[in-house]
Amino acid sequence: MNKPVSTEETIELRIPSRAGSEKIAMAAAAVVAKDMGLPKERVDDLTTALAEAVLNAMEHGNSMNEKLQVIVTFSITTDRLLVSITDQGQGFLPPEQTPSMQAKVAGDAPARGWGWFLMEQLVDRVEVVAAPSGGTSVRLVVIMEGKNTHE
């Protein structure tokens, strides 16, 4: 790929809702992002955010039902990478507020619940939409540095 993309290119993965399957999506994301010319730090950020999104889809959307898949779609253009993570379950809503580090450290809040906050810090934009086929799609957007986005 490491060439100008004149139109959008799309790659789709379908992975089972099984612990460890997120590593497949992470490996694919690393290849795509490196091929686009993203620096190592941005590749690492993307793969971490993607792992969180895939795990959320498996756990909260698909209830870890291995018969339900998580669909990961990479849409690549010259100025951005859009990664959509779609569950096939009942879907989920993102948290409404940022978790409190003080409350978590003090034991006044569950230790879990940092994933959404982490995703928002690691990529340029995180969006949530209802999937046309049911469930939820989380979109992670990485904008190529120095490029304008058409969105």
C-alpha positions in Angstrom: 0.0 0.0 0.0 2.7 2.6 0.8 1.6 4.6 -2.2 -1.0 7.3 -2.6 -4.5 5.9 -2.3 -6.7 7.7 -4.8 -9.9 6.1 -3.6 -10.9 4.4 -0.4 -9.5 0.9 0.1 -11.3 -1.4 2.5 -10.2 -4.4 4.5 -12.6 -6.4 6.6 -11.9 -9.0 9.4 -14.5 -11.1 11.1 -13.3 -12.5 14.4 -15.0 -14.6 17.1 -16.0 -13.2 20.5 -13.2 -15.2 22.2 -10.5 -13.8 24.5 -7.3 -13.5 22.5 -9.0 -12.8 19.2 -8.4 -9.1 19.6 -4.7 -9.9 18.8 -5.7 -10.7 15.2 -7.2 -7.3 14.8 -4.2 -5.7 16.4 -1.8 -7.4 14.1 -3.8 -6.4 11.0 -4.0 -2.8 12.2 -0.3 -2.6 12.8 0.3 -3.8 9.2 -2.2 -1.4 7.7 -0.9 1.6 9.8 2.7 0.9 9.1 2.0 0.6 5.4 0.3 4.0 5.5 3.5 5.4 6.9 2.3 6.1 10.4 5.1 6.4 13.0 5.6 3.6 15.5 4.1 5.6 18.3 0.9 6.2 16.3 0.8 2.5 15.3 1.1 1.5 19.0 -1.6 4.0 20.0 -4.0 2.6 17.3 -3.4 -1.0 18.2 -4.1 -0.3 21.9 -7.3 1.6 21.1 -8.4 -1.1 18.8 -7.8 -3.8 21.3 -10.0 -1.9 23.8 -12.8 -1.4 21.2 -12.7 -5.1 20.2 -12.8 -6.3 23.8 -15.7 -4.0 24.4 -17.6 -5.4 21.4 -16.9 -8.9 22.5 -17.8 -8.4 26.2 -20.5 -5.7 26.2 -22.0 -6.1 22.7 -21.7 -9.8 22.1 -21.7 -11.0 25.7 -18.7 -13.2 24.9 -20.9 -15.4 22.8 -18.4 -17.2 20.5 -21.1 -17.7 17.8 -21.3 -13.9 17.4 -18.5 -12.1 15.6 -16.8 -8.8 15.8 -16.4 -7.2 12.4 -13.4 -4.9 12.1 -13.3 -2.8 8.9 -10.3 -0.7 7.9 -11.1 2.1 5.5 -8.0 3.7 4.1 -7.6 7.0 2.2 -4.7 9.3 1.6 -5.5 11.4 4.7 -7.0 9.1 7.2 -7.6 5.6 8.5 -11.1 4.8 9.8 -11.4 1.6 11.8 -15.0 0.4 12.5 -15.5 -2.2 15.2 -19.0 -3.7 15.0 -20.6 -6.2 17.4 -23.5 -8.5 16.5 -25.2 -8.4 19.9 -27.4 -6.0 21.7 -24.8 -3.2 21.5 -23.7 -0.9 24.2 -23.5 2.8 25.2 -20.2 4.5 26.0 -19.7 6.0 29.4 -21.2 9.4 29.9 -18.3 10.8 32.0 -14.6 10.4 32.5 -13.6 8.0 35.2 -12.2 9.4 38.4 -8.7 8.2 39.0 -8.9 9.3 42.7 -12.1 7.2 43.2 -10.6 4.2 41.6 -7.3 4.4 43.6 -9.3 4.9 46.8 -11.4 1.8 45.9 -14.6 3.8 45.7 -15.1 2.9 42.0 -14.6 -0.3 40.1 -11.0 -0.8 38.9 -12.3 -1.4 35.3 -13.8 1.2 33.1 -10.8 3.0 31.6 -11.1 1.6 28.1 -13.3 4.3 26.6 -11.2 7.1 28.1 -8.0 5.4 26.8 -9.4 5.1 23.3 -10.3 8.8 23.2 -6.7 9.7 24.2 -5.0 7.4 21.7 -6.7 8.3 18.4 -7.9 11.5 16.8 -11.6 10.7 17.1 -13.9 8.1 18.6 -17.5 7.8 17.3 -20.3 5.5 18.2 -23.2 4.7 15.9 -25.9 2.1 15.8 -24.9 -0.6 13.3 -27.4 -1.0 10.4 -27.6 -4.8 11.1 -28.1 -4.3 14.9 -25.5 -3.9 17.6 -23.1 -1.0 17.8 -20.2 0.3 15.6 -17.3 2.1 17.3 -15.2 4.1 14.8 -11.6 5.0 15.5 -10.3 7.7 13.3 -6.6 8.4 12.8 -5.8 11.4 10.6 -2.5 11.4 8.7 -0.3 14.2 10.1 -0.1 17.2 7.8 -3.2 16.0 5.8 -6.6 17.5 5.6 -9.5 15.2 6.2 -12.6 15.2 3.9 -15.0 14.3 6.7 
